[in-house]
Amino acid sequence: MAVKEINFLNKPGEPFPIAVVVSRFNEECTTALLKGALDRLMALKFPEDQIVVVHVPGAVEIPLAAKQLIATGKYKAIVTLGAVIRGETTPYDYVCNMVSNGCANLSLATGVPVIFGVLTTENDEQAMARSGGAQGNKGADAVDAACEMVQIGQALFAKKGLGIGLA
Ligand code: INI
C-alpha cells in the first residue's frame, strides 16, 4: 500500500531556533522542568545560540511572552514550562484555563507550535514526580514534542520532501 505517513516519533531532525518560556511560580518545580528541557536540547545538539529562555512571573504570563517571541519571527517553536498546583486557596482553575487556552489559541492562530509543558496537578508530589522524578520530566517531553511538530509542519508544507505541498 502506498499510504503516505508522516511520523517523526524518535526522529528529532535538525536543530532549529527555539524559545523556552518558563514561569517562576512553584519555582522548585519549574527550575527542574527547565533543566529537563535544556538537557534534552543539549543532548539533541541544539547550538546554544539557537536557544532563548524567557522567565515570566507565573503561568498566566506565559501566553503573552510566547506571543511576543512569535512576533519576532525568529523561532520555529515555543516550549512553555510552568506548574499550576491546586492547593487549597489558589485560583487553580482560572490559571489553568488562562494558560492552556492562551497557548492553544496562539498556536492555532499563528501556525507556530506552542508546546504545553505546563504541569497542572493536585499537589506538590504530583508536580515534582513530573519534573525529573518518578514520572519523568515534562520539560524534556516538551522539547521532543517541539521537534516533532516542527518537522510535521515542514513535511506538510514542503513542496519537495514528502511532497504533500499544502503551501
Ligand atoms: N501561577 C502559577 O504558575 N502556578 C500556580 O499554581 C498559580 N496559583 O496557584 O496561583 C499561579 N498564580 C499566579 C499567576 O500565574 C500570575 O502570575 C498572577 O496572577 C499575576 O498575573
Backbone and ligand atoms as CSV (ligand in chain L), in Angstrom:
chain,resi,resn,atom,element,x,y,z
A,1,MET,N,N,0.839,-1.200,0.000
A,1,MET,CA,C,0.000,0.000,0.000
A,1,MET,C,C,0.875,1.251,0.000
A,2,ALA,N,N,0.517,2.207,-0.813
A,2,ALA,CA,C,1.328,3.434,-0.893
A,2,ALA,C,C,0.698,4.544,-0.054
A,3,VAL,N,N,0.415,4.209,1.169
A,3,VAL,CA,C,-0.143,5.225,2.073
A,3,VAL,C,C,0.972,6.125,2.564
A,4,LYS,N,N,0.804,7.428,2.398
A,4,LYS,CA,C,1.821,8.374,2.862
A,4,LYS,C,C,1.641,8.598,4.365
A,5,GLU,N,N,2.672,8.347,5.108
A,5,GLU,CA,C,2.575,8.543,6.559
A,5,GLU,C,C,3.599,9.557,7.010
A,6,ILE,N,N,3.190,10.415,7.892
A,6,ILE,CA,C,4.103,11.393,8.490
A,6,ILE,C,C,4.196,11.059,9.966
A,7,ASN,N,N,5.373,10.642,10.394
A,7,ASN,CA,C,5.537,10.232,11.784
A,7,ASN,C,C,6.998,10.465,12.175
A,8,PHE,N,N,7.219,11.460,13.032
A,8,PHE,CA,C,8.584,11.793,13.425
A,8,PHE,C,C,8.884,11.368,14.858
A,9,LEU,N,N,8.148,10.390,15.352
A,9,LEU,CA,C,8.428,9.873,16.690
A,9,LEU,C,C,9.865,9.356,16.748
A,10,ASN,N,N,10.614,9.828,17.734
A,10,ASN,CA,C,12.024,9.428,17.925
A,10,ASN,C,C,12.922,9.799,16.756
A,11,LYS,N,N,12.489,10.804,15.962
A,11,LYS,CA,C,13.350,11.328,14.890
A,11,LYS,C,C,13.440,12.831,15.078
A,12,PRO,N,N,14.357,13.294,15.913
A,12,PRO,CA,C,14.368,14.720,16.272
A,12,PRO,C,C,14.728,15.652,15.130
A,13,GLY,N,N,15.425,15.162,14.111
A,13,GLY,CA,C,15.769,16.026,12.981
A,13,GLY,C,C,16.847,17.031,13.313
A,14,GLU,N,N,16.930,18.066,12.475
A,14,GLU,CA,C,17.962,19.089,12.636
A,14,GLU,C,C,17.533,20.129,13.667
A,15,PRO,N,N,18.514,20.721,14.387
A,15,PRO,CA,C,18.169,21.808,15.312
A,15,PRO,C,C,17.557,23.007,14.583
A,16,PHE,N,N,16.821,23.791,15.303
A,16,PHE,CA,C,16.168,24.982,14.757
A,16,PHE,C,C,16.091,26.026,15.882
A,17,PRO,N,N,15.857,27.281,15.530
A,17,PRO,CA,C,15.731,28.293,16.587
A,17,PRO,C,C,14.491,28.017,17.451
A,18,ILE,N,N,14.692,27.962,18.742
A,18,ILE,CA,C,13.618,27.576,19.649
A,18,ILE,C,C,13.625,28.496,20.874
A,19,ALA,N,N,12.449,28.820,21.362
A,19,ALA,CA,C,12.336,29.648,22.573
A,19,ALA,C,C,11.648,28.838,23.662
A,20,VAL,N,N,12.119,29.048,24.868
A,20,VAL,CA,C,11.505,28.413,26.042
A,20,VAL,C,C,10.979,29.533,26.935
A,21,VAL,N,N,9.703,29.454,27.285
A,21,VAL,CA,C,9.130,30.398,28.250
A,21,VAL,C,C,8.857,29.623,29.528
A,22,VAL,N,N,9.454,30.058,30.626
A,22,VAL,CA,C,9.313,29.319,31.884
A,22,VAL,C,C,8.827,30.269,32.972
A,23,SER,N,N,7.841,29.813,33.741
A,23,SER,CA,C,7.324,30.674,34.815
A,23,SER,C,C,8.008,30.342,36.137
A,24,ARG,N,N,8.066,31.365,37.008
A,24,ARG,CA,C,8.765,31.232,38.294
A,24,ARG,C,C,7.891,30.630,39.388
A,25,PHE,N,N,6.587,30.836,39.322
A,25,PHE,CA,C,5.675,30.369,40.379
A,25,PHE,C,C,5.866,28.856,40.545
A,26,ASN,N,N,5.951,28.401,41.785
A,26,ASN,CA,C,6.314,26.998,42.076
A,26,ASN,C,C,7.703,26.701,41.497
A,27,GLU,N,N,8.642,27.525,41.937
A,27,GLU,CA,C,9.951,27.606,41.281
A,27,GLU,C,C,10.767,26.318,41.333
A,28,GLU,N,N,10.653,25.575,42.427
A,28,GLU,CA,C,11.451,24.347,42.516
A,28,GLU,C,C,11.120,23.438,41.329
A,29,CYS,N,N,9.836,23.377,41.090
A,29,CYS,CA,C,9.347,22.532,40.004
A,29,CYS,C,C,9.726,23.083,38.623
A,30,THR,N,N,9.528,24.375,38.425
A,30,THR,CA,C,9.767,24.924,37.076
A,30,THR,C,C,11.270,24.982,36.757
A,31,THR,N,N,12.098,25.138,37.797
A,31,THR,CA,C,13.549,25.075,37.571
A,31,THR,C,C,13.934,23.678,37.083
A,32,ALA,N,N,13.312,22.671,37.663
A,32,ALA,CA,C,13.607,21.289,37.252
A,32,ALA,C,C,13.072,21.016,35.838
A,33,LEU,N,N,11.924,21.616,35.509
A,33,LEU,CA,C,11.406,21.460,34.137
A,33,LEU,C,C,12.354,22.104,33.139
A,34,LEU,N,N,12.848,23.286,33.494
A,34,LEU,CA,C,13.777,23.983,32.585
A,34,LEU,C,C,15.051,23.163,32.404
A,35,LYS,N,N,15.549,22.604,33.496
A,35,LYS,CA,C,16.761,21.769,33.375
A,35,LYS,C,C,16.483,20.588,32.437
A,36,GLY,N,N,15.327,19.971,32.596
A,36,GLY,CA,C,14.983,18.845,31.720
A,36,GLY,C,C,14.938,19.262,30.256
A,37,ALA,N,N,14.363,20.442,30.000
A,37,ALA,CA,C,14.267,20.924,28.611
A,37,ALA,C,C,15.654,21.239,28.052
A,38,LEU,N,N,16.476,21.937,28.840
A,38,LEU,CA,C,17.814,22.316,28.338
A,38,LEU,C,C,18.711,21.090,28.177
A,39,ASP,N,N,18.609,20.158,29.115
A,39,ASP,CA,C,19.393,18.915,28.972
A,39,ASP,C,C,19.021,18.194,27.682
A,40,ARG,N,N,17.737,18.139,27.393
A,40,ARG,CA,C,17.307,17.466,26.149
A,40,ARG,C,C,17.796,18.224,24.919
A,41,LEU,N,N,17.711,19.545,24.952
A,41,LEU,CA,C,18.199,20.326,23.806
A,41,LEU,C,C,19.693,20.102,23.594
A,42,MET,N,N,20.444,20.040,24.686
A,42,MET,CA,C,21.892,19.784,24.571
A,42,MET,C,C,22.138,18.380,24.014
A,43,ALA,N,N,21.366,17.409,24.510
A,43,ALA,CA,C,21.535,16.032,24.030
A,43,ALA,C,C,21.219,15.936,22.535
A,44,LEU,N,N,20.313,16.791,22.066
A,44,LEU,CA,C,19.952,16.795,20.646
A,44,LEU,C,C,20.866,17.703,19.828
A,45,LYS,N,N,21.898,18.256,20.508
A,45,LYS,CA,C,22.931,19.073,19.839
A,45,LYS,C,C,22.391,20.393,19.289
A,46,PHE,N,N,21.408,20.960,19.976
A,46,PHE,CA,C,20.987,22.318,19.616
A,46,PHE,C,C,22.117,23.279,20.012
A,47,PRO,N,N,22.598,24.117,19.079
A,47,PRO,CA,C,23.607,25.108,19.452
A,47,PRO,C,C,22.996,26.111,20.441
A,48,GLU,N,N,23.808,26.564,21.389
A,48,GLU,CA,C,23.275,27.484,22.408
A,48,GLU,C,C,22.724,28.761,21.783
A,49,ASP,N,N,23.311,29.190,20.667
A,49,ASP,CA,C,22.815,30.438,20.075
A,49,ASP,C,C,21.504,30.265,19.310
A,50,GLN,N,N,20.961,29.054,19.306
A,50,GLN,CA,C,19.623,28.837,18.715
A,50,GLN,C,C,18.541,28.784,19.790
A,51,ILE,N,N,18.943,28.979,21.049
A,51,ILE,CA,C,18.003,28.817,22.166
A,51,ILE,C,C,17.887,30.128,22.928
A,52,VAL,N,N,16.647,30.536,23.206
A,52,VAL,CA,C,16.449,31.646,24.141
A,52,VAL,C,C,15.504,31.174,25.238
A,53,VAL,N,N,15.779,31.596,26.466
A,53,VAL,CA,C,14.913,31.259,27.597
A,53,VAL,C,C,14.362,32.559,28.171
A,54,VAL,N,N,13.054,32.638,28.279
A,54,VAL,CA,C,12.406,33.824,28.859
A,54,VAL,C,C,11.724,33.420,30.162
A,55,HIS,N,N,12.045,34.116,31.232
A,55,HIS,CA,C,11.455,33.825,32.542
A,55,HIS,C,C,10.303,34.794,32.792
A,56,VAL,N,N,9.154,34.275,33.184
A,56,VAL,CA,C,7.992,35.130,33.485
A,56,VAL,C,C,7.518,34.817,34.913
A,57,PRO,N,N,6.718,35.723,35.505
A,57,PRO,CA,C,6.342,35.519,36.919
A,57,PRO,C,C,5.518,34.245,37.149
A,58,GLY,N,N,4.437,34.071,36.415
A,58,GLY,CA,C,3.578,32.916,36.649
A,58,GLY,C,C,3.021,32.378,35.348
A,59,ALA,N,N,2.261,31.305,35.440
A,59,ALA,CA,C,1.737,30.658,34.240
A,59,ALA,C,C,0.840,31.595,33.430
A,60,VAL,N,N,0.131,32.465,34.118
A,60,VAL,CA,C,-0.766,33.398,33.413
A,60,VAL,C,C,-0.003,34.267,32.418
A,61,GLU,N,N,1.245,34.559,32.730
A,61,GLU,CA,C,2.035,35.452,31.865
A,61,GLU,C,C,2.666,34.714,30.676
A,62,ILE,N,N,2.581,33.399,30.657
A,62,ILE,CA,C,3.266,32.633,29.597
A,62,ILE,C,C,2.758,32.967,28.191
A,63,PRO,N,N,1.430,32.989,27.956
A,63,PRO,CA,C,0.988,33.206,26.573
A,63,PRO,C,C,1.439,34.534,25.968
A,64,LEU,N,N,1.462,35.599,26.766
A,64,LEU,CA,C,1.888,36.884,26.192
A,64,LEU,C,C,3.361,36.846,25.794
A,65,ALA,N,N,4.199,36.281,26.647
A,65,ALA,CA,C,5.625,36.191,26.290
A,65,ALA,C,C,5.797,35.329,25.038
A,66,ALA,N,N,5.017,34.240,24.951
A,66,ALA,CA,C,5.101,33.381,23.761
A,66,ALA,C,C,4.665,34.152,22.518
A,67,LYS,N,N,3.609,34.948,22.654
A,67,LYS,CA,C,3.132,35.745,21.513
A,67,LYS,C,C,4.198,36.745,21.061
A,68,GLN,N,N,4.844,37.369,22.025
A,68,GLN,CA,C,5.881,38.348,21.681
A,68,GLN,C,C,7.075,37.672,21.006
A,69,LEU,N,N,7.413,36.468,21.468
A,69,LEU,CA,C,8.506,35.728,20.818
A,69,LEU,C,C,8.137,35.353,19.390
A,70,ILE,N,N,6.915,34.909,19.189
A,70,ILE,CA,C,6.474,34.543,17.831
A,70,ILE,C,C,6.527,35.772,16.924
A,71,ALA,N,N,6.156,36.923,17.477
A,71,ALA,CA,C,6.124,38.154,16.679
A,71,ALA,C,C,7.512,38.545,16.164
A,72,THR,N,N,8.553,38.074,16.829
A,72,THR,CA,C,9.904,38.383,16.330
A,72,THR,C,C,10.185,37.647,15.022
A,73,GLY,N,N,9.455,36.578,14.772
A,73,GLY,CA,C,9.667,35.788,13.561
A,73,GLY,C,C,10.905,34.918,13.605
A,74,LYS,N,N,11.557,34.847,14.767
A,74,LYS,CA,C,12.852,34.150,14.824
A,74,LYS,C,C,12.742,32.681,15.193
A,75,TYR,N,N,11.638,32.266,15.798
A,75,TYR,CA,C,11.603,30.938,16.427
A,75,TYR,C,C,10.609,30.019,15.731
A,76,LYS,N,N,11.039,28.775,15.536
A,76,LYS,CA,C,10.159,27.808,14.864
A,76,LYS,C,C,9.236,27.108,15.837
A,77,ALA,N,N,9.558,27.151,17.111
A,77,ALA,CA,C,8.674,26.561,18.120
A,77,ALA,C,C,8.920,27.263,19.447
A,78,ILE,N,N,7.861,27.261,20.245
A,78,ILE,CA,C,7.950,27.816,21.599
A,78,ILE,C,C,7.599,26.690,22.569
A,79,VAL,N,N,8.480,26.451,23.514
A,79,VAL,CA,C,8.195,25.475,24.582
A,79,VAL,C,C,7.787,26.259,25.821
A,80,THR,N,N,6.626,25.962,26.361
A,80,THR,CA,C,6.197,26.658,27.578
A,80,THR,C,C,6.295,25.703,28.762
A,81,LEU,N,N,6.823,26.219,29.865
A,81,LEU,CA,C,7.025,25.410,31.063
A,81,LEU,C,C,6.453,26.145,32.269
A,82,GLY,N,N,5.686,25.445,33.072
A,82,GLY,CA,C,5.126,26.056,34.276
A,82,GLY,C,C,4.542,24.976,35.164
A,83,ALA,N,N,4.071,25.399,36.327
A,83,ALA,CA,C,3.475,24.447,37.263
A,83,ALA,C,C,2.293,25.116,37.954
A,84,VAL,N,N,1.109,24.598,37.673
A,84,VAL,CA,C,-0.093,25.090,38.351
A,84,VAL,C,C,-0.543,23.975,39.288
A,85,ILE,N,N,-0.511,24.282,40.572
A,85,ILE,CA,C,-0.773,23.260,41.591
A,85,ILE,C,C,-2.012,23.690,42.377
A,86,ARG,N,N,-2.963,22.773,42.522
A,86,ARG,CA,C,-4.268,23.186,43.037
A,86,ARG,C,C,-4.184,23.785,44.443
A,87,GLY,N,N,-3.561,23.095,45.366
A,87,GLY,CA,C,-3.519,23.635,46.729
A,87,GLY,C,C,-4.929,23.835,47.259
A,88,GLU,N,N,-5.097,24.715,48.248
A,88,GLU,CA,C,-6.411,24.879,48.851
A,88,GLU,C,C,-7.071,26.211,48.551
A,89,THR,N,N,-6.289,27.244,48.432
A,89,THR,CA,C,-6.912,28.562,48.265
A,89,THR,C,C,-6.469,29.248,46.980
A,90,THR,N,N,-5.895,28.486,46.082
A,90,THR,CA,C,-5.347,29.124,44.881
A,90,THR,C,C,-6.404,29.187,43.776
A,91,PRO,N,N,-6.244,30.135,42.865
A,91,PRO,CA,C,-7.178,30.261,41.734
A,91,PRO,C,C,-6.838,29.265,40.629
A,92,TYR,N,N,-6.724,28.008,41.013
A,92,TYR,CA,C,-6.232,26.961,40.117
A,92,TYR,C,C,-6.944,26.943,38.760
A,93,ASP,N,N,-8.265,26.894,38.801
A,93,ASP,CA,C,-8.996,26.729,37.535
A,93,ASP,C,C,-8.814,27.927,36.609
A,94,TYR,N,N,-8.822,29.119,37.172
A,94,TYR,CA,C,-8.620,30.306,36.336
A,94,TYR,C,C,-7.235,30.282,35.695
A,95,VAL,N,N,-6.234,29.959,36.498
A,95,VAL,CA,C,-4.863,29.962,35.968
A,95,VAL,C,C,-4.720,28.888,34.884
A,96,CYS,N,N,-5.251,27.692,35.157
A,96,CYS,CA,C,-5.179,26.616,34.151
A,96,CYS,C,C,-5.852,27.038,32.852
A,97,ASN,N,N,-7.054,27.616,32.972
A,97,ASN,CA,C,-7.780,28.000,31.758
A,97,ASN,C,C,-7.049,29.085,30.985
A,98,MET,N,N,-6.517,30.059,31.702
A,98,MET,CA,C,-5.841,31.158,31.009
A,98,MET,C,C,-4.610,30.667,30.256
A,99,VAL,N,N,-3.802,29.847,30.905
A,99,VAL,CA,C,-2.553,29.429,30.241
A,99,VAL,C,C,-2.835,28.409,29.144
A,100,SER,N,N,-3.756,27.491,29.381
A,100,SER,CA,C,-3.978,26.459,28.356
A,100,SER,C,C,-4.692,27.045,27.142
A,101,ASN,N,N,-5.738,27.846,27.374
A,101,ASN,CA,C,-6.417,28.465,26.229
A,101,ASN,C,C,-5.495,29.437,25.510
A,102,GLY,N,N,-4.705,30.178,26.273
A,102,GLY,CA,C,-3.797,31.151,25.657
A,102,GLY,C,C,-2.809,30.471,24.731
A,103,CYS,N,N,-2.214,29.386,25.197
A,103,CYS,CA,C,-1.217,28.689,24.363
A,103,CYS,C,C,-1.869,28.029,23.152
A,104,ALA,N,N,-3.006,27.401,23.356
A,104,ALA,CA,C,-3.671,26.718,22.236
A,104,ALA,C,C,-4.112,27.728,21.177
A,105,ASN,N,N,-4.714,28.823,21.609
A,105,ASN,CA,C,-5.182,29.832,20.651
A,105,ASN,C,C,-4.019,30.416,19.863
A,106,LEU,N,N,-2.939,30.649,20.550
A,106,LEU,CA,C,-1.755,31.228,19.907
A,106,LEU,C,C,-1.192,30.294,18.844
A,107,SER,N,N,-1.104,29.047,19.199
A,107,SER,CA,C,-0.576,28.054,18.272
A,107,SER,C,C,-1.452,27.974,17.020
A,108,LEU,N,N,-2.760,27.901,17.227
A,108,LEU,CA,C,-3.666,27.772,16.088
A,108,LEU,C,C,-3.717,29.053,15.263
A,109,ALA,N,N,-3.622,30.195,15.909
A,109,ALA,CA,C,-3.710,31.465,15.181
A,109,ALA,C,C,-2.462,31.751,14.367
A,110,THR,N,N,-1.303,31.298,14.844
A,110,THR,CA,C,-0.046,31.671,14.181
A,110,THR,C,C,0.549,30.532,13.352
A,111,GLY,N,N,0.195,29.293,13.666
A,111,GLY,CA,C,0.827,28.154,12.996
A,111,GLY,C,C,2.173,27.791,13.586
A,112,VAL,N,N,2.611,28.518,14.592
A,112,VAL,CA,C,3.873,28.169,15.270
A,112,VAL,C,C,3.526,27.235,16.429
A,113,PRO,N,N,4.173,26.070,16.504
A,113,PRO,CA,C,3.879,25.181,17.629
A,113,PRO,C,C,4.201,25.846,18.968
A,114,VAL,N,N,3.198,25.914,19.822
A,114,VAL,CA,C,3.394,26.395,21.204
A,114,VAL,C,C,3.137,25.177,22.081
A,115,ILE,N,N,4.222,24.580,22.533
A,115,ILE,CA,C,4.129,23.283,23.211
A,115,ILE,C,C,3.789,23.496,24.686
A,116,PHE,N,N,2.824,22.730,25.161
A,116,PHE,CA,C,2.292,22.936,26.508
A,116,PHE,C,C,3.019,22.042,27.517
A,117,GLY,N,N,4.091,22.582,28.058
A,117,GLY,CA,C,4.832,21.848,29.087
A,117,GLY,C,C,4.499,22.399,30.471
A,118,VAL,N,N,3.245,22.740,30.645
A,118,VAL,CA,C,2.802,23.296,31.929
A,118,VAL,C,C,2.111,22.188,32.718
A,119,LEU,N,N,2.629,21.915,33.898
A,119,LEU,CA,C,2.014,20.890,34.738
A,119,LEU,C,C,0.763,21.453,35.387
A,120,THR,N,N,-0.280,20.664,35.452
A,120,THR,CA,C,-1.500,21.041,36.182
A,120,THR,C,C,-1.811,19.860,37.099
A,121,THR,N,N,-1.499,20.035,38.374
A,121,THR,CA,C,-1.597,18.888,39.283
A,121,THR,C,C,-2.381,19.248,40.549
A,122,GLU,N,N,-2.743,18.212,41.273
A,122,GLU,CA,C,-3.481,18.388,42.527
A,122,GLU,C,C,-2.565,18.818,43.666
A,123,ASN,N,N,-1.304,18.379,43.624
A,123,ASN,CA,C,-0.421,18.652,44.766
A,123,ASN,C,C,1.052,18.689,44.332
A,124,ASP,N,N,1.897,19.082,45.282
A,124,ASP,CA,C,3.337,19.212,45.007
A,124,ASP,C,C,3.964,17.881,44.586
A,125,GLU,N,N,3.542,16.812,45.242
A,125,GLU,CA,C,4.141,15.499,44.952
A,125,GLU,C,C,3.940,15.129,43.481
A,126,GLN,N,N,2.728,15.329,42.995
A,126,GLN,CA,C,2.462,15.003,41.588
A,126,GLN,C,C,3.308,15.883,40.667
A,127,ALA,N,N,3.453,17.142,41.034
A,127,ALA,CA,C,4.235,18.056,40.191
A,127,ALA,C,C,5.707,17.654,40.176
A,128,MET,N,N,6.269,17.358,41.344
A,128,MET,CA,C,7.691,17.002,41.389
A,128,MET,C,C,7.952,15.662,40.685
A,129,ALA,N,N,6.985,14.761,40.756
A,129,ALA,CA,C,7.155,13.470,40.074
A,129,ALA,C,C,7.309,13.646,38.563
A,130,ARG,N,N,6.737,14.739,38.046
A,130,ARG,CA,C,6.794,15.001,36.598
A,130,ARG,C,C,7.873,16.019,36.226
A,131,SER,N,N,8.664,16.395,37.205
A,131,SER,CA,C,9.742,17.389,36.978
A,131,SER,C,C,11.101,16.740,37.236
A,132,GLY,N,N,11.263,15.560,36.727
A,132,GLY,CA,C,12.528,14.847,36.921
A,132,GLY,C,C,12.426,13.743,37.948
A,133,GLY,N,N,11.213,13.449,38.424
A,133,GLY,CA,C,11.006,12.380,39.397
A,133,GLY,C,C,10.530,11.091,38.734
A,134,ALA,N,N,9.690,10.380,39.464
A,134,ALA,CA,C,9.279,9.035,39.016
A,134,ALA,C,C,8.531,9.037,37.680
A,135,GLN,N,N,7.898,10.143,37.365
A,135,GLN,CA,C,7.116,10.205,36.109
A,135,GLN,C,C,7.888,10.899,34.981
A,136,GLY,N,N,9.183,11.023,35.124
A,136,GLY,CA,C,9.980,11.629,34.053
A,136,GLY,C,C,10.046,13.140,34.173
A,137,ASN,N,N,10.372,13.789,33.062
A,137,ASN,CA,C,10.483,15.251,33.071
A,137,ASN,C,C,9.704,15.814,31.895
A,138,LYS,N,N,8.626,16.528,32.225
A,138,LYS,CA,C,7.756,17.072,31.186
A,138,LYS,C,C,8.457,18.144,30.350
A,139,GLY,N,N,9.519,18.738,30.893
A,139,GLY,CA,C,10.287,19.714,30.115
A,139,GLY,C,C,10.994,19.037,28.947
A,140,ALA,N,N,11.586,17.883,29.221
A,140,ALA,CA,C,12.241,17.114,28.152
A,140,ALA,C,C,11.198,16.641,27.140
A,141,ASP,N,N,10.059,16.192,27.637
A,141,ASP,CA,C,8.990,15.730,26.726
A,141,ASP,C,C,8.519,16.872,25.819
A,142,ALA,N,N,8.474,18.076,26.389
A,142,ALA,CA,C,8.001,19.221,25.603
A,142,ALA,C,C,8.970,19.526,24.458
A,143,VAL,N,N,10.266,19.386,24.712
A,143,VAL,CA,C,11.250,19.580,23.635
A,143,VAL,C,C,11.033,18.536,22.533
A,144,ASP,N,N,10.803,17.296,22.936
A,144,ASP,CA,C,10.546,16.247,21.929
A,144,ASP,C,C,9.307,16.583,21.100
A,145,ALA,N,N,8.282,17.080,21.771
A,145,ALA,CA,C,7.054,17.442,21.049
A,145,ALA,C,C,7.323,18.587,20.066
A,146,ALA,N,N,8.156,19.541,20.484
A,146,ALA,CA,C,8.503,20.654,19.590
A,146,ALA,C,C,9.211,20.130,18.336
A,147,CYS,N,N,10.148,19.211,18.534
A,147,CYS,CA,C,10.887,18.652,17.378
A,147,CYS,C,C,9.928,17.936,16.426
A,148,GLU,N,N,8.990,17.197,16.982
A,148,GLU,CA,C,8.024,16.509,16.121
A,148,GLU,C,C,7.156,17.501,15.347
A,149,MET,N,N,6.644,18.491,16.055
A,149,MET,CA,C,5.685,19.399,15.407
A,149,MET,C,C,6.342,20.287,14.356
A,150,VAL,N,N,7.590,20.689,14.597
A,150,VAL,CA,C,8.287,21.489,13.585
A,150,VAL,C,C,8.470,20.654,12.314
A,151,GLN,N,N,8.839,19.405,12.502
A,151,GLN,CA,C,9.052,18.564,11.321
A,151,GLN,C,C,7.751,18.228,10.608
A,152,ILE,N,N,6.692,18.043,11.360
A,152,ILE,CA,C,5.386,17.788,10.726
A,152,ILE,C,C,4.995,18.990,9.874
A,153,GLY,N,N,5.185,20.183,10.430
A,153,GLY,CA,C,4.866,21.394,9.663
A,153,GLY,C,C,5.701,21.486,8.400
A,154,GLN,N,N,6.983,21.174,8.532
A,154,GLN,CA,C,7.863,21.240,7.357
A,154,GLN,C,C,7.433,20.216,6.315
A,155,ALA,N,N,7.074,19.027,6.760
A,155,ALA,CA,C,6.687,17.970,5.818
A,155,ALA,C,C,5.376,18.315,5.113
A,156,LEU,N,N,4.443,18.860,5.861
A,156,LEU,CA,C,3.134,19.146,5.262
A,156,LEU,C,C,3.192,20.303,4.284
A,157,PHE,N,N,4.077,21.254,4.557
A,157,PHE,CA,C,4.120,22.438,3.705
A,157,PHE,C,C,5.217,22.392,2.648
A,158,ALA,N,N,6.088,21.381,2.714
A,158,ALA,CA,C,7.183,21.323,1.747
A,158,ALA,C,C,6.653,20.997,0.364
A,159,LYS,N,N,7.198,21.659,-0.614
A,159,LYS,CA,C,6.835,21.315,-1.988
A,159,LYS,C,C,7.634,20.099,-2.439
A,160,LYS,N,N,8.818,19.926,-1.806
A,160,LYS,CA,C,9.602,18.731,-2.086
A,160,LYS,C,C,9.476,17.793,-0.884
A,161,GLY,N,N,10.493,17.029,-0.595
A,161,GLY,CA,C,10.436,16.141,0.561
A,161,GLY,C,C,9.286,15.168,0.427
A,162,LEU,N,N,8.401,15.143,1.385
A,162,LEU,CA,C,7.281,14.215,1.304
A,162,LEU,C,C,6.274,14.633,0.231
A,163,GLY,N,N,6.428,15.867,-0.216
A,163,GLY,CA,C,5.667,16.277,-1.392
A,163,GLY,C,C,4.182,16.479,-1.185
A,164,ILE,N,N,3.772,16.671,0.049
A,164,ILE,CA,C,2.344,16.881,0.271
A,164,ILE,C,C,1.990,18.269,-0.248
A,165,GLY,N,N,2.893,19.230,0.026
A,165,GLY,CA,C,2.806,20.546,-0.635
A,165,GLY,C,C,1.530,21.321,-0.398
A,166,LEU,N,N,1.143,21.468,0.862
A,166,LEU,CA,C,-0.055,22.252,1.130
A,166,LEU,C,C,0.163,23.735,0.883
A,167,ALA,N,N,1.427,24.143,0.903
A,167,ALA,CA,C,1.692,25.602,0.780
A,167,ALA,C,C,1.393,26.102,-0.626
L,1,INI,N1,N,0.852,30.751,38.817
L,1,INI,C1,C,1.410,29.556,38.539
L,1,INI,O1,O,2.259,29.490,37.638
L,1,INI,N2,N,1.034,28.451,39.212
L,1,INI,C2,C,0.092,28.492,40.187
L,1,INI,O2,O,-0.188,27.422,40.807
L,1,INI,C3,C,-0.510,29.731,40.500
L,1,INI,N3,N,-1.511,29.802,41.524
L,1,INI,O3,O,-1.889,28.770,42.066
L,1,INI,O4,O,-1.993,30.880,41.871
L,1,INI,C4,C,-0.096,30.881,39.779
L,1,INI,N4,N,-0.631,32.105,40.039
L,1,INI,C5,C,-0.016,33.330,39.577
L,1,INI,C6,C,-0.426,33.700,38.176
L,1,INI,O5,O,0.129,32.818,37.212
L,1,INI,C7,C,0.041,35.102,37.792
L,1,INI,O6,O,1.443,35.174,37.832
L,1,INI,C8,C,-0.519,36.200,38.710
L,1,INI,O7,O,-1.922,36.063,38.821
L,1,INI,C9,C,-0.214,37.594,38.139
L,1,INI,O8,O,-0.863,37.766,36.880
